[in-house]
Amino acid sequence: MLPEIGQFTLILALFFASSLSILPLVGYWKKSLILTATARPLTLIVACLVFISFLTLSASFLLDDFSVLYVSQNSNSQLPIYYKFSALWGGHEGSLLLWALVLSAWSSAVALRLKQLPQEIGAIVLAVLGAVSTGFLAFLIFTSSPFVRLLPDSPIDGGDLNPVLQDFGLIVHPPILYMGYVGFSVAFAFAIAALITGQMNSAWARWARPWTAVSWAFLTLGITLGSWWAYYELGWGGWWFWDPVENASFMPWLAGTALLHSLAVTEKRGVFKSWTVLLAIFTFSLSLLGAFLVRSGVLTSVHSFAADPTRGMFILALLVIFVGGSLLLYALRATQVRSSIAFGITGREAWLLLNNILLTVLTLTVLLGTLYPLLFDALGLGKISVGAPYFNSVFTPIALLLIVFMGIGPLSKWKNTSWNALWRPCLLALVLSALLSSALVYFNSFSLMAWVSLSVAFWVLFLSLLDWLNKISLGREGLLVRACKLPRNYYAMILAHVGVVVSLVGVLLVSVNSHEVMVRLSPSESSLVAGYEFRFDSMEEVKGPNYVSERGQFTVFKDEKQVAELYPEKRFFTTRQQVMTEAALDAGFTRDLYVSLGEKLEDSSWGVRIYVKSFVRWIWLGGLFMVAGGLLAALDKRYRRRVEVA
């Protein structure tokens, strides 16, 4: 009965979402307040119906209802209860239902804050979100229903969740990543509302900016968690692989970063109006493209879901409708907007424009590297692989140049800035960063590229510090009082920029100062790696809830003192007949000790991978700084005031 209720509520949600996408727009064109007023209740009704459907599927998993095809494919009676719940989004159909739920949550959040927005604009925003919901609910119902029954021949037990996904990462990573992905639909909806009404001004930018900041923060956190999950779960010791599906989340992040900066300029100075609208469309389009890549079956990836061509064509059709329709509307409307506000080449607008250009180039670089092999194969020209060498050689120099300009932007003022106000702090930061990075390179024998990267990181750090000191030194109050009076947006920017620096230092040091060995060890044997002695003590068999594991014990010594005990495993999942490697690690602020078991060899020996990773945690620490910056920017008190149409 529960699956039928879930399916029925989805169908009802599709009906109300379709009504939401039509009635408020008709109300706007007919100047009918009654029709525009339907936007909010329809939005909340859709959210409630999707939530009920989500609850029914959750209950089917928790109750082991293997008469439901999707449950039988992705769960098992022996699966721990927390994995039974997260298994809901462990496959294609459930992940799509999660996507619909997150979209309805974002739409409801907008609906509950409509009083801060003129009624007709709010109605159009919700109508656009309703149209997006209609597309995904139709996709879910007609091609990917998670409520298909196996009656009367339902299995006694399920096929189990993919062992790769039986991890805490599955519980937190997809929902948070989807909050970022789907959240950009709100910025897209505001862009379409601005195009329809012709009000591409600072008002819509001010209202869209906090929603974009929160979406960006969630996407940043999702990518950070995904990197951390891949690092410890896959047993390869890597934190980023330029996997096509990793790129699918990275591209909207890059475009979203450009959108955030462009919204700031449009809000403050009323310039870049058309460019900001286009970036909102571009960012949402990349989110849809990511959904297409993951669910179309065109990619082979540890992240992607197997899907039939019908699903891929449906998503492609949605991509064409939403992106093509929005670009057509942009072509008709955006040319009517002209900005008469001028700014100099040293003004903050100029630096933000330059950063926007570089971010767009980086996005297109990743897009080309991701799609080119697919297009090459589709045209029958053969199969090619575009991997880390391309991305590292093309992406890295542009990214470093972007970070250089990122440090200069906050020093400048709106409209124009004197060269004296720029060159003096830049020169001081250049000297300090060059000296500090040179000292680190000299004592650690790093490469020239490492010196350049460290110099760029310290350059931004010193410029941020000098700018902050300059701001709190002006005035008669005490330093602490002046520091507290600086706006939240300023500290949000500082946090985000420092996060980029911390991540850059982590990426650099883990790349040039880490150690990896692959050795053959038997119990009681040891291996010395980077000054650490890894002693293989023993192996034992451990029985888990749905697997049998061979678990090793390693004791790690530094200068003859024990510093860690590590327990890597080889797990055999009985239902899936699949072996998984569970790496063991001892985390530290400046280093990680990491052990992963390879194949069992003769004479009780094992192939063992041992890593000593320097500063790898800084990569994710920087990500958390960026998340904090994005959330702090969204909490600025001026976003809680009603926005008047300019």
C-alpha positions in Angstrom: 0.0 0.0 0.0 2.8 2.4 0.9 4.4 2.3 -2.6 1.0 3.1 -4.2 0.6 6.1 -1.9 4.1 7.3 -2.9 3.3 7.0 -6.6 -0.1 8.7 -6.2 1.4 11.6 -4.3 4.1 12.0 -7.0 1.4 12.2 -9.7 -0.5 14.8 -7.6 2.7 16.7 -7.1 3.2 16.8 -10.9 -0.3 18.1 -11.4 0.1 20.9 -8.8 3.7 21.7 -10.1 2.2 22.1 -13.6 -0.4 24.4 -12.2 2.3 26.4 -10.4 4.2 26.8 -13.6 1.2 28.3 -15.4 -1.2 30.1 -13.2 1.1 32.8 -11.7 2.5 33.6 -15.1 -1.1 34.0 -16.5 -1.8 36.2 -13.4 1.2 38.4 -14.2 0.1 38.9 -17.8 -3.6 39.4 -16.9 -2.7 41.6 -13.9 -4.7 39.2 -11.8 -3.7 39.3 -8.1 -5.8 36.2 -7.4 -3.8 34.1 -9.9 -0.5 35.5 -8.8 -1.4 34.8 -5.2 -1.7 31.0 -6.0 2.0 30.7 -6.3 2.8 30.4 -2.6 0.1 27.8 -1.6 0.8 25.7 -4.8 4.5 25.7 -3.9 3.9 24.4 -0.4 1.4 21.8 -1.6 4.0 20.4 -4.1 6.6 20.3 -1.3 4.2 18.4 1.1 3.3 15.9 -1.6 6.9 15.2 -2.6 7.9 14.9 1.1 5.1 12.3 1.6 6.4 10.3 -1.4 9.9 10.5 0.0 8.6 9.2 3.4 6.8 6.3 1.8 9.9 5.2 -0.1 12.0 5.6 3.2 9.5 3.3 5.0 9.7 0.7 2.2 13.5 0.6 2.8 13.3 0.5 6.6 10.6 -2.2 6.5 12.5 -4.4 4.0 9.7 -4.3 1.4 11.5 -6.2 -1.3 8.3 -6.3 -3.4 9.4 -2.9 -4.5 12.0 -3.3 -7.4 14.1 -0.4 -6.3 14.3 -1.6 -2.7 15.2 -5.1 -3.8 18.0 -3.8 -6.0 19.6 -1.5 -3.4 19.0 -2.9 0.0 19.2 -6.1 2.1 17.7 -7.4 5.3 21.3 -7.5 6.8 22.1 -3.9 5.9 22.5 -1.6 9.0 19.5 0.6 9.4 21.4 3.9 8.7 22.5 2.4 5.4 19.0 1.2 4.6 17.9 4.9 4.9 20.8 6.3 2.8 20.3 3.5 0.3 17.2 5.5 -0.8 19.5 7.8 -2.8 22.1 5.1 -3.6 20.6 4.4 -7.0 19.2 6.4 -9.9 15.5 6.5 -9.0 15.9 7.4 -5.4 18.6 10.0 -6.1 16.2 11.6 -8.5 13.4 11.6 -5.8 15.9 13.3 -3.5 16.6 15.9 -6.2 12.8 16.6 -6.4 12.6 16.8 -2.6 15.5 19.3 -2.4 14.1 21.4 -5.2 10.7 21.5 -3.4 12.5 22.5 -0.2 14.3 25.4 -1.9 11.0 26.5 -3.6 9.3 26.4 -0.2 12.0 28.5 1.4 11.5 31.1 -1.3 7.7 31.0 -0.8 8.0 31.6 2.9 10.0 34.7 2.3 7.8 36.3 -0.4 7.0 39.3 1.8 10.5 40.6 1.1 9.8 40.7 -2.6 7.2 42.5 -4.9 4.3 40.1 -5.4 4.5 39.8 -9.2 8.3 39.1 -9.1 7.9 36.5 -6.4 5.1 34.8 -8.3 7.2 34.5 -11.5 10.1 33.1 -9.5 8.0 30.4 -8.0 6.4 29.7 -11.4 9.9 29.1 -12.9 10.8 26.8 -10.0 7.4 25.1 -10.6 8.4 24.5 -14.3 11.7 23.0 -13.2 9.8 20.8 -10.7 7.4 19.8 -13.4 10.2 18.6 -15.6 11.9 16.5 -13.0 8.7 15.1 -11.6 7.7 14.0 -15.1 11.1 12.4 -15.6 10.7 10.6 -12.3 7.2 9.3 -13.0 7.5 8.4 -16.6 11.0 7.0 -16.8 12.4 6.4 -13.3 9.6 5.6 -10.8 11.1 4.1 -7.6 7.7 2.5 -6.7 7.6 -0.2 -9.4 6.4 -3.5 -7.8 7.6 -7.1 -8.3 4.4 -8.7 -7.3 3.5 -11.5 -7.2 7.1 -12.8 -7.5 8.8 -10.6 -5.0 12.2 -11.9 -3.7 12.8 -13.0 -0.1 15.8 -10.7 0.3 17.4 -7.8 -1.6 20.5 -7.6 -3.7 22.2 -5.3 -1.2 23.6 -1.8 -1.5 26.7 -1.3 -3.6 29.6 -1.9 -1.1 31.4 1.3 -2.3 28.3 3.2 -1.0 28.1 1.5 2.4 29.9 4.4 4.1 29.1 7.5 6.1 29.9 9.5 3.0 26.8 8.3 1.3 24.7 9.6 4.2 25.9 13.2 4.0 27.6 13.8 0.6 24.7 13.4 -1.9 22.1 15.5 0.1 24.5 18.3 0.7 25.8 18.3 -2.9 22.2 18.4 -4.2 21.4 21.3 -1.9 24.1 23.2 -3.9 23.3 21.8 -7.3 19.5 22.5 -7.0 19.9 25.7 -5.1 21.3 27.4 -8.2 17.8 27.0 -9.7 16.7 29.8 -7.4 19.2 32.2 -9.0 18.1 31.0 -12.4 14.5 31.7 -11.4 15.3 35.2 -10.4 17.2 35.7 -13.6 14.2 34.6 -15.7 11.9 36.8 -13.6 14.2 39.7 -14.2 14.1 39.0 -18.0 10.3 38.6 -18.1 9.7 41.8 -16.1 12.6 43.8 -17.7 13.8 44.7 -14.2 17.4 43.6 -14.4 18.5 46.0 -11.7 20.2 46.1 -8.3 16.9 45.1 -6.6 16.8 41.5 -8.1 20.5 41.1 -7.6 20.2 42.0 -3.9 17.5 39.5 -3.4 19.1 36.7 -5.4 22.6 37.2 -3.8 21.9 35.5 -0.4 20.3 32.5 -2.1 23.2 32.1 -4.4 25.7 32.4 -1.5 23.9 29.6 0.4 23.8 27.4 -2.7 27.5 28.0 -3.4 28.3 27.2 0.3 26.4 23.9 0.1 28.0 23.0 -3.2 31.4 23.8 -1.8 30.7 21.6 1.3 29.4 18.8 -1.0 32.5 18.9 -3.2 34.7 19.0 0.0 32.9 16.0 1.5 33.1 14.1 -1.8 36.9 14.7 -2.0 37.3 13.5 1.6 35.1 10.4 1.0 37.1 9.4 -2.1 40.4 9.9 -0.2 39.7 7.4 2.5 37.2 5.1 0.9 38.7 4.2 -2.5 42.0 3.1 -1.1 44.1 5.1 -3.6 45.1 7.9 -1.3 44.0 10.5 -3.8 41.7 13.4 -3.1 40.8 14.5 -6.7 40.9 12.4 -9.9 39.4 14.8 -12.5 36.7 12.2 -12.9 34.0 13.4 -15.4 31.4 13.3 -12.6 33.7 15.2 -10.3 34.0 17.8 -13.0 30.2 17.8 -13.4 30.0 19.3 -9.8 33.1 21.5 -10.2 31.9 23.3 -13.3 28.8 24.8 -11.6 31.0 25.7 -8.6 33.3 27.7 -10.8 30.4 29.4 -12.6 28.6 30.0 -9.3 31.7 31.7 -7.9 31.7 34.0 -10.9 28.0 34.6 -10.4 28.5 35.5 -6.8 31.1 38.2 -7.7 29.0 39.5 -10.6 25.9 39.8 -8.3 28.0 41.9 -5.9 28.8 44.3 -8.7 25.3 44.5 -10.0 23.9 45.1 -6.5 26.5 47.8 -5.5 27.1 49.6 -8.8 24.3 48.6 -11.1 26.7 47.3 -13.8 27.2 43.9 -15.4 23.4 43.4 -15.5 23.2 41.3 -18.6 26.4 39.4 -17.7 25.0 38.5 -14.3 21.7 37.2 -15.8 23.7 35.2 -18.3 25.9 33.7 -15.5 22.8 32.7 -13.6 21.5 30.8 -16.7 25.0 29.3 -17.3 25.4 28.1 -13.8 22.0 26.4 -13.7 22.6 24.9 -17.2 25.8 23.3 -15.9 23.8 21.8 -13.0 21.4 20.3 -15.5 24.4 19.1 -17.6 25.7 17.3 -14.5 22.4 15.5 -14.1 22.5 14.5 -17.8 26.1 13.2 -17.6 25.4 11.2 -14.4 22.1 9.7 -15.6 22.4 9.3 -19.3 24.8 6.3 -19.2 27.4 8.2 -21.4 30.0 8.1 -18.7 31.9 5.3 -17.0 32.6 6.4 -13.5 32.6 5.2 -9.9 30.1 8.0 -9.3 27.6 7.5 -12.2 24.4 5.6 -12.2 23.7 3.0 -14.9 20.8 4.3 -16.9 19.0 3.5 -20.2 19.0 5.8 -23.2 15.4 6.9 -22.6 16.4 8.5 -19.4 19.3 10.3 -21.0 17.1 11.6 -23.9 14.5 12.8 -21.4 17.2 14.8 -19.4 18.7 16.1 -22.7 15.2 17.3 -23.7 14.8 19.1 -20.4 18.3 20.6 -20.9 17.3 21.9 -24.3 13.9 23.3 -23.2 15.2 25.1 -20.1 18.6 26.3 -21.5 17.3 27.0 -25.0 14.2 28.8 -23.7 16.1 30.9 -21.2 18.8 31.9 -23.8 16.1 32.8 -26.3 14.4 35.0 -23.7 17.9 36.5 -22.8 18.5 37.3 -26.5 15.2 39.1 -26.7 15.5 41.1 -23.5 19.1 41.5 -22.4 20.0 43.8 -25.4 17.5 46.3 -24.1 19.6 46.9 -20.9 22.4 49.4 -21.1 24.6 50.5 -18.3 25.6 54.2 -18.2 27.8 53.8 -15.2 31.5 54.1 -15.9 34.5 52.8 -14.0 38.3 53.0 -14.3 40.7 50.2 -15.0 41.8 50.2 -11.4 38.3 50.2 -9.9 37.0 47.2 -8.1 34.5 46.6 -10.9 37.5 46.1 -13.3 39.2 43.5 -11.0 36.0 41.6 -10.5 35.3 41.6 -14.2 38.8 40.2 -14.8 38.2 37.5 -12.2 34.9 36.7 -13.8 36.6 36.3 -17.2 39.2 34.0 -15.7 36.6 31.9 -13.9 34.6 31.5 -17.1 37.7 30.4 -18.9 38.4 27.9 -16.2 34.9 26.6 -16.5 35.1 26.3 -20.2 38.5 24.5 -19.9 37.0 21.9 -17.6 33.9 21.6 -19.9 36.0 21.0 -22.9 38.1 18.4 -21.2 35.0 16.6 -20.0 32.9 16.7 -23.1 35.5 16.4 -25.9 36.1 12.7 -25.5 32.3 12.1 -25.5 31.8 14.2 -28.7 34.8 12.5 -30.3 33.3 9.1 -29.6 29.8 10.1 -30.6 31.1 11.3 -34.0 32.7 7.9 -34.6 36.2 9.2 -34.5 37.4 6.8 -31.9 38.0 6.9 -28.2 40.3 9.3 -26.5 41.0 10.0 -22.9 41.5 13.4 -21.3 42.9 13.1 -17.8 44.9 14.8 -15.2 47.9 15.9 -17.4 45.5 18.1 -19.5 43.7 19.5 -16.6 46.8 20.1 -14.5 48.8 21.8 -17.3 45.9 24.0 -18.6 43.9 24.6 -15.4 46.7 25.4 -13.0 48.4 28.4 -14.6 45.0 30.1 -15.1 43.9 29.3 -11.6 47.1 30.8 -10.1 46.7 34.0 -12.2 43.1 34.2 -10.9 44.3 33.9 -7.3 46.8 36.7 -7.9 44.1 39.1 -9.0 41.9 37.8 -6.2 44.3 39.4 -3.8 44.3 42.8 -5.5 40.5 43.2 -5.8 39.7 43.8 -2.1 42.3 46.6 -2.0 40.5 48.6 -4.7 37.6 51.0 -4.3 34.4 51.2 -6.4 34.7 53.2 -9.6 38.4 54.1 -9.4 41.4 53.6 -7.3 44.7 55.5 -7.2 47.8 53.4 -8.2 49.5 54.5 -5.0 46.8 52.8 -3.0 47.5 49.6 -4.8 51.2 49.3 -5.6 52.5 49.9 -2.1 50.7 47.0 -0.3 51.2 44.8 -3.4 54.9 45.4 -3.3 55.2 44.8 0.4 53.1 41.6 0.0 55.2 40.5 -2.9 58.5 40.8 -1.0 57.1 39.1 2.1 55.6 36.2 0.1 58.7 35.7 -2.0 61.0 35.6 1.0 58.7 33.2 3.0 58.2 30.9 0.0 61.9 31.0 -0.9 62.8 29.9 2.6 60.3 27.0 2.5 61.6 25.9 -0.9 65.2 26.2 0.2 64.8 24.0 3.3 62.5 21.5 1.6 64.0 21.3 -2.0 60.7 22.1 -3.6 60.3 22.7 -7.4 60.0 26.0 -9.2 56.3 25.5 -9.6 56.0 24.9 -5.9 57.8 28.2 -5.2 55.4 30.0 -7.6 52.3 28.5 -6.0 53.4 29.2 -2.4 54.3 32.8 -3.4 50.8 33.2 -4.8 49.2 31.8 -1.7 51.2 34.0 0.7 50.6 37.0 -1.6 46.8 36.7 -1.1 47.3 36.1 2.6 49.5 39.1 3.2 47.3 41.4 1.1 44.2 40.3 3.0 46.0 41.0 6.3 47.3 44.4 5.1 43.9 45.4 3.9 42.3 44.4 7.2 44.9 46.3 9.2 44.4 49.4 7.0 40.6 49.3 7.5 40.8 49.0 11.3 43.5 51.7 11.6 41.1 54.4 10.4 39.0 56.1 13.0 39.1 57.2 16.6 37.6 54.1 18.3 39.7 51.2 19.5 41.0 48.6 17.1 38.6 46.0 18.4 35.6 48.3 18.0 36.6 49.2 14.5 37.2 45.5 13.6 33.7 44.7 14.9 32.1 47.4 12.8 33.4 46.0 9.5 30.4 44.5 7.6 29.8 40.8 7.6 30.3 40.7 3.8 33.8 41.9 4.3 34.7 39.1 6.7 32.8 36.6 4.5 35.1 37.6 1.6 38.2 37.3 3.8 37.1 33.8 5.0 36.5 32.6 1.5 39.8 34.0 0.2 41.7 32.5 3.1 40.0 29.2 2.4 41.3 29.3 -1.2 44.8 30.0 0.2 44.6 27.1 2.7 43.4 24.7 0.1 46.1 25.8 -2.3 48.8 25.2 0.3 47.3 21.8 1.1 47.2 20.8 -2.6 50.7 21.9 -3.1 52.3 20.3 -0.1 50.5 17.0 -0.5 51.7 16.9 -4.1 55.3 17.7 -3.5 56.0 16.4 0.0 54.1 13.1 0.3 55.5 9.6 0.3 54.1 6.4 -1.1 55.4 2.9 -1.2 53.9 -0.5 -2.3 55.6 -3.3 -0.3 55.1 -7.0 0.4 54.8 -7.6 4.1 54.1 -10.6 6.3 53.1 -10.4 10.0 56.0 -9.2 12.2 57.7 -7.4 9.2 58.2 -3.7 9.0 58.6 -0.9 6.4 60.2 2.5 6.9 58.5 5.4 5.1 59.4 9.0 5.6 60.8 8.4 9.0 57.8 6.3 10.2 58.2 2.6 10.9 55.0 0.7 9.9 55.0 -2.7 11.6 52.6 -5.4 10.3 51.5 -7.1 13.5 48.8 -9.6 12.6 45.7 -10.5 10.6 42.3 -11.6 11.9 38.9 -12.4 10.6 36.1 -10.1 11.6 32.4 -10.7 10.8 30.3 -7.6 10.0 26.5 -7.3 9.6 26.6 -8.2 5.9 30.3 -9.0 5.2 33.3 -11.0 6.3 36.5 -9.1 6.7 40.2 -9.8 6.9 41.6 -7.1 9.1 45.2 -6.3 9.6 46.8 -4.6 12.6 49.7 -2.2 12.0 51.6 -0.3 14.7 53.4 2.9 13.6 56.5 4.2 15.3 58.3 7.5 15.1 61.8 7.8 16.7 61.0 4.5 18.5 57.8 5.9 20.0 54.4 4.5 19.1 52.3 7.1 17.3 49.3 5.1 15.9 47.6 1.8 15.5 45.9 1.2 12.1 43.4 -1.5 11.1 43.0 -1.7 7.3 40.5 -4.3 6.0 39.6 -6.4 3.0 35.8 -6.9 3.2 33.9 -9.6 1.3 30.3 -8.8 0.9 28.4 -12.1 0.7 25.3 -11.0 -1.2 27.1 -9.1 -3.9 30.1 -11.4 -3.9 32.3 -8.4 -4.0 35.5 -7.5 -2.3 36.2 -4.0 -1.0 39.2 -2.3 0.4 38.8 -0.3 3.6 41.9 1.9 4.2 43.0 2.8 7.7 44.4 6.2 8.5 45.7 8.3 11.4 44.8 11.9 10.8 46.9 14.8 11.9 47.0 18.5 11.3 50.3 18.4 9.2 50.3 14.7 8.1 48.2 11.6 7.5 49.4 8.1 8.0 47.5 5.8 5.5 47.6 2.1 5.0 45.7 0.1 2.4 45.7 -3.7 1.9 46.3 -5.0 -1.6 46.1 -8.6 -2.7 46.9 -11.6 -0.4 50.0 -13.4 -1.6 51.6 -16.7 -0.7 53.1 -17.5 2.7 50.6 -15.2 4.5 52.1 -12.1 3.0 50.1 -9.2 1.6 50.6 -6.4 -0.8 50.4 -3.2 1.2 50.2 0.4 0.2 51.6 2.9 2.7 51.3 6.7 2.4 52.5 9.5 4.5 50.5 12.5 3.3 51.7 16.0 4.2 49.1 18.7 5.0 46.3 16.8 3.1 43.8 17.9 5.7 44.4 21.6 4.7 42.6 20.9 1.4 39.3 20.3 3.3 40.0 22.8 6.0 40.2 25.4 3.2 36.9 24.2 1.9 35.3 24.7 5.4 36.6 28.2 5.5 35.0 28.9 2.1 31.7 27.4 3.3 31.8 29.6 6.4 32.4 32.6 4.1 29.5 31.8 1.9 27.1 31.3 4.8 28.3 34.5 6.5 27.7 36.5 3.4 24.1 35.2 3.2 23.5 36.3 6.8 24.1 40.0 6.2 21.3 41.9 7.8 20.5 44.0 4.7 19.1 40.8 3.0 16.4 40.6 5.6 14.8 43.9 4.5 12.2 44.2 1.8 13.7 44.9 -1.6 12.1 47.8 -3.5 12.1 47.7 -7.3 14.6 50.2 -8.6 
